Amino acid sequence: MTGDQINTTTIIVVLGTLNGLMPFSTDLYLPAFSAMASDLNIEIGLISWSLSAFFAGASIGQLINGPILDRYGRKKPMLIALGIYAVASIACAWANTIELLCFVRFLQALSISMCSVGSKATVRDVFPPNKTASVFSTMVLIMGIAPIIAPTLGSIILKYTNWQTIFFFLAIIAVALFFSLYFFLPVTEQPNRSVSLRPIKVAKNYVQVIKTPGFYGYAFVVAIASGILFSWISSSSIIFMDVLGLTEQHYGWVFAGTASCFLVGSQFNRILLRRFDPVNIAVTASFIQLFIVGGLFFVANYAFTVQNMIIGVCAFMFCLAMITPNAMAKALEPFETNAGSASASMGATQMALSAIVTSTLGVFQDGTAIPMLISMLTLVFMAFVTQLILRKRNVAQSV
């Protein structure tokens, strides 16, 4: 099936919205960290463990769900996953300990990871390789609405109700997406009963995916980019609310503003793709990020104000949006078959690194921006070096 055979606009909107539920699930409750810590009688830094549990569930879930999507198709498994997600969201609202919250957040992520993998694999099913980078950029625009509105919406919910209502709201969204998926997304990939779900066969399939030339290098870049993003997300409410003294509502607007820069960057990336190679765009963006993080270190030590932090983070997010979709497209490019498993492997790596980053920052949080910036600088450097190596290999193979 090609992009000409179906309503591509509908496909992209539905897939982008499904993909956006993952970041919406992480960002909506960020303004509630202080309230949740108070209710659960724990230190605020420990709330970030619920983020780590979510990422761990997403990582494991994507590895499990990839073969399921390849065997049973895309649509039905995603519908079932949305139903489970709705139930898990309600359970999050009822959690009265950090341990229980982390457990049900893990289950929540385990289910929604099906939609994350399925949406990316569907892009590979429908569109030719030379169009996927542009399609992913459009999906980033749609799913990027989530981090813009989520913290602001979360702060409004918190102002008039309580943090539990945030999770009830997520359950309602899941139900709405269930019906959107059911009515508007056509079947793009028929079930393939030859795909085995036996653990040994699944493991061999993933090994085959990982061995595919070029895949894991770009998948690693996608994972690093995710780690960079969640270094910021997991620390942002602490920095702006607890350190710089913003209210929950003001924090929501600040977060929305920085997330908007990611959207602008993703659309600028689409324009650049008309003239430039996606690998060169991503390498250049990573190089610029190194200087931006250096500037943020200066701000954190000598000019630590809300305005200066916003400027630096906005520039950083603009560049990040030119790394993720390009690396994602290059990672999935070789897969005419097993796109579900490839997407799952990429997503699992992405979520696993995000879990490590957020849990580590939760331990080393000291009430300043320095732990976050050290994490960001380390990851940006890793992304830059990895992409240089991959670009050099691409040049060598083309000669």
Stockholm file with secondary structure:
# STOCKHOLM 1.0

chainA/1-399         MTGDQINTTTIIVVLGTLNGLMPFSTDLYLPAFSAMASDLNIEIGLISWSLSAFFAGASIGQLINGPILDRYGRKKPMLIALGIYAVASIACAWANTIELLCFVRFLQALSISMCSVGSKATVRDVFPPNKTASVFSTMVLIMGIAPIIAPTLGSIILKYTNWQTIFFFLAIIAVALFFSLYFFLPVTEQPNRSVSLRPIKVAKNYVQVIKTPGFYGYAFVVAIASGILFSWISSSSIIFMDVLGLTEQHYGWVFAGTASCFLVGSQFNRILLRRFDPVNIAVTASFIQLFIVGGLFFVANYAFTVQNMIIGVCAFMFCLAMITPNAMAKALEPFETNAGSASASMGATQMALSAIVTSTLGVFQDGTAIPMLISMLTLVFMAFVTQLILRKRNVAQSV
#=GR chainA/1-399 SS CCTTSSCHHHHHHHHHHHHHHHHHHHHTTGGGHHHHHHHHTSCGGGGHHHHHHHHHHHHHHHHHHHHHHHHHCSHHHHHHHHHHHHHHHHHHHHCCSHHHHHHHHHHHHHHHHHHHHHHHHHHHHHSCHHHHHHHHHHHHHHHTHHHHHHHHHHHHHHHHSCHHHHHHHHHHHHHHHHHHHHHHCCCCSCCCTTSCCSHHHHHHHHHHHHHSTTHHHHHHHHHHHHHHHHHHHHHHHIIIIIISCCCHHHHHHHHHHHHHHHHHHHHHHHHHTTTSCHHHHHHHHHHHHHHHHHHHHHHHHHCCCHHHHHHHHHHHHHHHTTTHHHHHHHHHTTCSSCHHHHHHHHHHHHHHHHHHHHHHHHHHCCSSSHHHHHHHHHHHHHHHHHHHHHHHHHHHHHC
#=GC SS_cons         CCTTSSCHHHHHHHHHHHHHHHHHHHHTTGGGHHHHHHHHTSCGGGGHHHHHHHHHHHHHHHHHHHHHHHHHCSHHHHHHHHHHHHHHHHHHHHCCSHHHHHHHHHHHHHHHHHHHHHHHHHHHHHSCHHHHHHHHHHHHHHHTHHHHHHHHHHHHHHHHSCHHHHHHHHHHHHHHHHHHHHHHCCCCSCCCTTSCCSHHHHHHHHHHHHHSTTHHHHHHHHHHHHHHHHHHHHHHHIIIIIISCCCHHHHHHHHHHHHHHHHHHHHHHHHHTTTSCHHHHHHHHHHHHHHHHHHHHHHHHHCCCHHHHHHHHHHHHHHHTTTHHHHHHHHHTTCSSCHHHHHHHHHHHHHHHHHHHHHHHHHHCCSSSHHHHHHHHHHHHHHHHHHHHHHHHHHHHHC
//
